[in-house]
Amino acid sequence: MPKPSTTTASGITREAALIFLLSYIVVDQAYSFKMTPTNLFNLMNLASEAETTLKSHVGLIPHELIETLAKQFIETQHET
């Protein structure tokens, strides 16, 4: 079975962005949280935002954008 592509001609896929978000949050930042439906929804929205932004802004560095979005997610977790 072929492996799905994580990149497109104009950036990365939403799935790849979600994987990077989760990896950055849990592994790099050592941040743990419950994967509730609300958190999954929020992470999927951030991944979609990353995909859309990268498609419309040539020259952005994907991991920098996704790290910024991940930090926003972590900050919102501290507020609740």
N, C-alpha and C positions, 0 to 999 in steps of 0.2 A: 504494500500500500504506500503510495507516495506521501512524503511529508508535506504538509501545507506550507506555503510560503509565508514568511514573517515580514517580508518587505514587498512594497509595490514600487512602481516607477516613480511615484511622487512621495514616498515615505514608508512608514511602517504600517502594518495592519493593526486594527483594534485589538485583536487577540495578542499580538506581540507586545503592544503597549500595556495590556493588562498583566501579562507575564512579567514584564519589566517592573511595573508598579508594585506588584506583590513581592517580587524578589527584593527590590530596593527597600520596601517598608519592613519586611520581616527579616531579611538577611543583613543588608547593609546597615540599617538603622536599629536592628534588634528590637523592633517594636512589635508587641503582640496585641492582638485584638480579636474579638469574636466575629466570625464571618456570619453576620446576620443578613437577612434579605436586604435590609436597608443599606448595610455596608457594601454588599455585593452590587446593589443598584448604583450607589455612589461611585464605586470603583469602575464600574462599566461606563458610567457617564464620563469620568475622567479619562478613561482609555479612548472613548469616542472623541472627546475634546482634543486629546493629543493627536489622534489620527487626522482629524479635520484641520487642526492648526498646522501640522506638518505638511499637509497637502497644499495649503494655501500660502505658506510662507517658505519659499525656497531659501535654503541657507541656514535654517535653524538646525541646531544639533539635537537630535532626538533624545539622547539620554539627559541632557540638561533640562529640556522642557519637561520630561517625565519626572525627573527628580523634583522639580519645582511643584508639579501637581501632587506628587506623593507627600511632600512636606505640607501642602495645604490640607490633604486628607488627615495627616497626623494631627495637625493643629485643630481641626474640627473635632477630632476624637477627644481631645483634652477639654473641649468646651462642654461636652455632654456628660 
